[in-house]
Amino acid sequence: METLTRTRIVELFAKKPFGTTVKVKGWVRTRRGNKQVGFIALNDGSTIKNLQIVVDLEKFDEETLKPVTTGACICATGKLVKSQGKGQEAEMQADTIEVYGTADPQTYPLQKKGHSMEFLREIAHLRPRTNTFGAVFRMRHQMAIAIHTFFHERGFCYFHTPIITASDCEGAGQMFQVTTKNLYNLKKDENGSIIYDDDFFGKQASLTVSGQLEGELAATALGAIYTFGPTFRAENSNTPRHLAEFWMVEPEVAFAELPELMDLEEEFIKYCVKWALDNCKDDLQFLNDMFDKGLIERLQKVVETEFVRLPYTEGIKILEDAIAKGHKFEFPVYWGCDLASEHERYLVEEHFGKPVIMINYPKEIKAFYMKQNDDGKTVQGTDVLFPQIGEIIGGSVREENYDKLLARIEELHIPMKDMWWYLDTRRYGTCPHAGFGLGFERLLLFVTGMSNIRDVIPFPRTPKNAEF
């Protein structure tokens, strides 16, 4: 007799081989029943849908079934049949059940009741087993595939920029230090500054806040590249939108100017959202029904809508007009202010009713590398603003002129010792180029409808929290 191989539950629902004997393995979500028949809901992580296993209690002794409780891991074989009950098309009539691992009902925390997101964060090692997080993490995988597919199809090269770096791309100084030094016995010079010559790299090193600067080097050789990896910000932000460790997608394109950059941003984000709609139907439907009734409709709207392209100066005028008509904002609005999330969301959700790409920001509120406009006041930055989220993409045309870039670096007192290699790209065969950064978790917040960024990454790193 040939041995049965395991079939994933997602495949059973897709192929529906009714009348055949199949083998499934997974974790028990619930078990219920009466004296004659038992029902086990089994999930193996391949789909949001559970497979109902029908157990004729005359065929099984009490001892075999006793350990089959919520959270237990089992293997079951039996015939796949059309389901009699509502809510599922197929179920299994069990012939054999083997228990791989038990879960004590007294201590296993994921019993059949609603759990708060806060509670589930405390047990982040178990939360992927819930319907919600199974859906979110399958969608996280699909979004990663969408990103790689989008850029690969368009001839971009996936380029790996360093995690450990000696330069601060954003000039914000909020970096985690990387060191092998004995922190209890630091060598200092006569001014009290730490001497790094005996450290691993022989200089101060940190975890990267962005792969952009190295990405620019690659784009001026390979033409079009993208990075996709972890980045780190040591800012003490306890908000539903900030993490200390998150993933960033950063394309960089030689010879692209402002119109091409905006086209790329819009095409990219629509591609990712459409990928979610096409490839995550069951998970999206679950999240739409359970968390955010308008989720699928909002995603479809983004795919079908042309984004507004709005100069910063016009955006400020719209906000000032809103205030004049009685709209209240928590933060002030004036030309030169860095827009808060409430301002961005007003423009997107209330004024235009669609995503906005805001351009031409005051140079004072943007990074040193952005290309300056002829007015001497603004730079060619581009932020894509989304409903529910606010800024989802930040990008710009980069300043390719050596003298202008050097003047800006000096103006902001950025240490030259860290920037010589970056300036070399402007000394040797400089070219117009542009790029953007997308916070991967911000994209996931949008496509899943979750409301806290800690719930779209498996193990969130936030101030005072590095569990698991």
Solvent accessible surface area in square Angstrom, and as a share of the most:
residue,aa,sasa,rsa
1,M,235,1.05
2,E,155,0.70
3,T,119,0.69
4,L,67,0.33
5,T,111,0.65
6,R,107,0.39
7,T,34,0.20
8,R,109,0.40
9,I,0,0.00
10,V,50,0.29
11,E,57,0.26
12,L,1,0.00
13,F,16,0.07
14,A,81,0.62
15,K,152,0.64
16,K,67,0.28
17,P,45,0.28
18,F,65,0.27
19,G,51,0.49
20,T,64,0.37
21,T,68,0.40
22,V,10,0.06
23,K,42,0.18
24,V,0,0.00
25,K,62,0.26
26,G,2,0.02
27,W,97,0.34
28,V,2,0.01
29,R,50,0.18
30,T,29,0.17
31,R,94,0.34
32,R,141,0.51
33,G,50,0.48
34,N,88,0.45
35,K,181,0.77
36,Q,127,0.56
37,V,36,0.21
38,G,7,0.06
39,F,46,0.19
40,I,2,0.01
41,A,19,0.14
42,L,0,0.00
43,N,5,0.03
44,D,14,0.08
45,G,39,0.38
46,S,21,0.13
47,T,9,0.05
48,I,22,0.11
49,K,76,0.32
50,N,49,0.25
51,L,0,0.00
52,Q,26,0.12
53,I,0,0.00
54,V,26,0.15
55,V,2,0.01
56,D,61,0.31
57,L,48,0.24
58,E,165,0.74
59,K,124,0.53
60,F,24,0.10
61,D,87,0.45
62,E,127,0.57
63,E,122,0.55
64,T,46,0.27
65,L,7,0.03
66,K,130,0.55
67,P,44,0.28
68,V,0,0.00
69,T,32,0.19
70,T,22,0.13
71,G,6,0.06
72,A,0,0.00
73,C,26,0.16
74,I,0,0.00
75,C,9,0.06
76,A,0,0.00
77,T,18,0.10
78,G,0,0.00
79,K,92,0.39
80,L,0,0.00
81,V,27,0.15
82,K,133,0.56
83,S,22,0.14
84,Q,164,0.73
85,G,42,0.40
86,K,199,0.84
87,G,86,0.83
88,Q,48,0.21
89,E,91,0.41
90,A,0,0.00
91,E,11,0.05
92,M,0,0.00
93,Q,85,0.38
94,A,2,0.02
95,D,73,0.38
96,T,76,0.44
97,I,15,0.08
98,E,97,0.43
99,V,42,0.24
100,Y,107,0.41
101,G,29,0.28
102,T,97,0.56
103,A,15,0.11
104,D,74,0.38
105,P,69,0.44
106,Q,161,0.71
107,T,102,0.59
108,Y,26,0.10
109,P,38,0.24
110,L,16,0.08
111,Q,58,0.26
112,K,162,0.69
113,K,141,0.60
114,G,80,0.77
115,H,40,0.18
116,S,60,0.38
117,M,39,0.17
118,E,107,0.48
119,F,69,0.29
120,L,7,0.03
121,R,52,0.19
122,E,122,0.55
123,I,22,0.11
124,A,2,0.01
125,H,103,0.46
126,L,31,0.15
127,R,0,0.00
128,P,54,0.34
129,R,84,0.31
130,T,22,0.13
131,N,54,0.28
132,T,14,0.08
133,F,0,0.00
134,G,13,0.12
135,A,0,0.00
136,V,0,0.00
137,F,35,0.15
138,R,49,0.18
139,M,0,0.00
140,R,31,0.11
141,H,105,0.47
142,Q,46,0.20
143,M,0,0.00
144,A,24,0.19
145,I,72,0.37
146,A,0,0.00
147,I,0,0.00
148,H,58,0.26
149,T,35,0.20
150,F,0,0.00
151,F,0,0.00
152,H,143,0.64
153,E,109,0.49
154,R,88,0.32
155,G,64,0.62
156,F,23,0.10
157,C,56,0.33
158,Y,84,0.32
159,F,67,0.28
160,H,137,0.61
161,T,25,0.15
162,P,60,0.38
163,I,69,0.35
164,I,74,0.37
165,T,15,0.09
166,A,42,0.33
167,S,9,0.06
168,D,34,0.18
169,C,4,0.02
170,E,62,0.28
171,G,51,0.49
172,A,60,0.46
173,G,58,0.56
174,Q,70,0.31
175,M,35,0.16
176,F,77,0.32
177,Q,103,0.46
178,V,39,0.22
179,T,49,0.29
180,T,95,0.55
181,K,26,0.11
182,N,88,0.45
183,L,120,0.60
184,Y,215,0.82
185,N,117,0.60
186,L,55,0.27
187,K,97,0.41
188,K,114,0.48
189,D,52,0.27
190,E,162,0.73
191,N,124,0.64
192,G,43,0.41
193,S,59,0.38
194,I,63,0.32
195,I,49,0.25
196,Y,39,0.15
197,D,100,0.52
198,D,87,0.45
199,D,10,0.05
200,F,147,0.61
201,F,94,0.39
202,G,39,0.38
203,K,108,0.46
204,Q,89,0.39
205,A,5,0.04
206,S,11,0.07
207,L,41,0.21
208,T,7,0.04
209,V,4,0.03
210,S,5,0.03
211,G,3,0.03
212,Q,11,0.05
213,L,2,0.01
214,E,26,0.12
215,G,1,0.01
216,E,0,0.00
217,L,57,0.28
218,A,5,0.04
219,A,1,0.00
220,T,48,0.28
221,A,85,0.66
222,L,97,0.48
223,G,27,0.26
224,A,18,0.14
225,I,0,0.00
226,Y,7,0.03
227,T,8,0.04
228,F,17,0.07
229,G,16,0.15
230,P,33,0.21
231,T,5,0.03
232,F,23,0.09
233,R,47,0.17
234,A,41,0.32
235,E,49,0.22
236,N,129,0.66
237,S,23,0.15
238,N,99,0.51
239,T,46,0.27
240,P,69,0.43
241,R,61,0.22
242,H,54,0.24
243,L,13,0.06
244,A,14,0.11
245,E,53,0.24
246,F,27,0.11
247,W,88,0.31
248,M,23,0.10
249,V,0,0.00
250,E,12,0.06
251,P,0,0.00
252,E,3,0.01
253,V,28,0.16
254,A,9,0.07
255,F,142,0.59
256,A,8,0.06
257,E,87,0.39
258,L,24,0.12
259,P,81,0.51
260,E,87,0.39
261,L,3,0.01
262,M,16,0.07
263,D,74,0.38
264,L,22,0.11
265,E,0,0.00
266,E,14,0.06
267,E,78,0.35
268,F,0,0.00
269,I,0,0.00
270,K,41,0.17
271,Y,47,0.18
272,C,0,0.00
273,V,0,0.00
274,K,98,0.42
275,W,51,0.18
276,A,0,0.00
277,L,26,0.13
278,D,74,0.38
279,N,69,0.36
280,C,6,0.04
281,K,138,0.58
282,D,65,0.34
283,D,11,0.06
284,L,3,0.01
285,Q,89,0.39
286,F,37,0.16
287,L,0,0.00
288,N,17,0.09
289,D,66,0.34
290,M,124,0.55
291,F,83,0.35
292,D,22,0.11
293,K,154,0.65
294,G,28,0.27
295,L,0,0.00
296,I,36,0.18
297,E,128,0.58
298,R,44,0.16
299,L,0,0.00
300,Q,82,0.36
301,K,112,0.47
302,V,3,0.02
303,V,37,0.21
304,E,140,0.63
305,T,21,0.12
306,E,135,0.61
307,F,9,0.04
308,V,29,0.17
309,R,91,0.33
310,L,6,0.03
311,P,42,0.26
312,Y,0,0.00
313,T,75,0.44
314,E,95,0.43
315,G,0,0.00
316,I,5,0.02
317,K,121,0.51
318,I,30,0.15
319,L,0,0.00
320,E,77,0.34
321,D,60,0.31
322,A,7,0.06
323,I,74,0.38
324,A,90,0.70
325,K,177,0.75
326,G,50,0.48
327,H,61,0.27
328,K,176,0.74
329,F,34,0.14
330,E,146,0.65
331,F,106,0.44
332,P,94,0.59
333,V,19,0.11
334,Y,118,0.45
335,W,94,0.33
336,G,23,0.22
337,C,8,0.05
338,D,94,0.49
339,L,18,0.09
340,A,23,0.18
341,S,38,0.24
342,E,54,0.24
343,H,2,0.01
344,E,13,0.06
345,R,83,0.30
346,Y,31,0.12
347,L,0,0.00
348,V,1,0.01
349,E,69,0.31
350,E,113,0.51
351,H,90,0.40
352,F,60,0.25
353,G,32,0.31
354,K,69,0.29
355,P,4,0.03
356,V,0,0.00
357,I,0,0.00
358,M,0,0.00
359,I,17,0.09
360,N,39,0.20
361,Y,5,0.02
362,P,1,0.00
363,K,37,0.16
364,E,127,0.57
365,I,45,0.23
366,K,37,0.16
367,A,18,0.14
368,F,7,0.03
369,Y,10,0.04
370,M,17,0.07
371,K,52,0.22
372,Q,37,0.17
373,N,29,0.15
374,D,153,0.79
375,D,79,0.41
376,G,41,0.39
377,K,117,0.50
378,T,9,0.05
379,V,3,0.02
380,Q,32,0.14
381,G,0,0.00
382,T,0,0.00
383,D,8,0.04
384,V,0,0.00
385,L,0,0.00
386,F,0,0.00
387,P,18,0.11
388,Q,78,0.35
389,I,9,0.05
390,G,0,0.00
391,E,54,0.24
392,I,5,0.03
393,I,0,0.00
394,G,26,0.25
395,G,3,0.03
396,S,0,0.00
397,V,2,0.01
398,R,7,0.02
399,E,3,0.02
400,E,32,0.14
401,N,66,0.34
402,Y,69,0.26
403,D,102,0.53
404,K,95,0.40
405,L,0,0.00
406,L,42,0.21
407,A,55,0.42
408,R,13,0.05
409,I,0,0.00
410,E,98,0.44
411,E,98,0.44
412,L,80,0.40
413,H,161,0.72
414,I,27,0.14
415,P,73,0.46
416,M,79,0.35
417,K,157,0.67
418,D,30,0.16
419,M,2,0.01
420,W,157,0.55
421,W,57,0.20
422,Y,0,0.00
423,L,4,0.02
424,D,34,0.18
425,T,21,0.12
426,R,8,0.03
427,R,134,0.49
428,Y,142,0.54
429,G,72,0.69
430,T,60,0.35
431,C,15,0.09
432,P,44,0.28
433,H,2,0.01
434,A,0,0.00
435,G,0,0.00
436,F,3,0.01
437,G,12,0.12
438,L,0,0.00
439,G,13,0.13
440,F,4,0.02
441,E,2,0.01
442,R,43,0.16
443,L,1,0.00
444,L,0,0.00
445,L,9,0.05
446,F,3,0.01
447,V,0,0.00
448,T,0,0.00
449,G,15,0.14
450,M,12,0.06
451,S,101,0.65
452,N,23,0.12
453,I,5,0.03
454,R,38,0.14
455,D,2,0.01
456,V,0,0.00
457,I,7,0.04
458,P,45,0.28
459,F,83,0.35
460,P,8,0.05
461,R,57,0.21
462,T,11,0.06
463,P,34,0.21
464,K,209,0.89
465,N,53,0.27
466,A,80,0.62
467,E,109,0.49
468,F,104,0.43
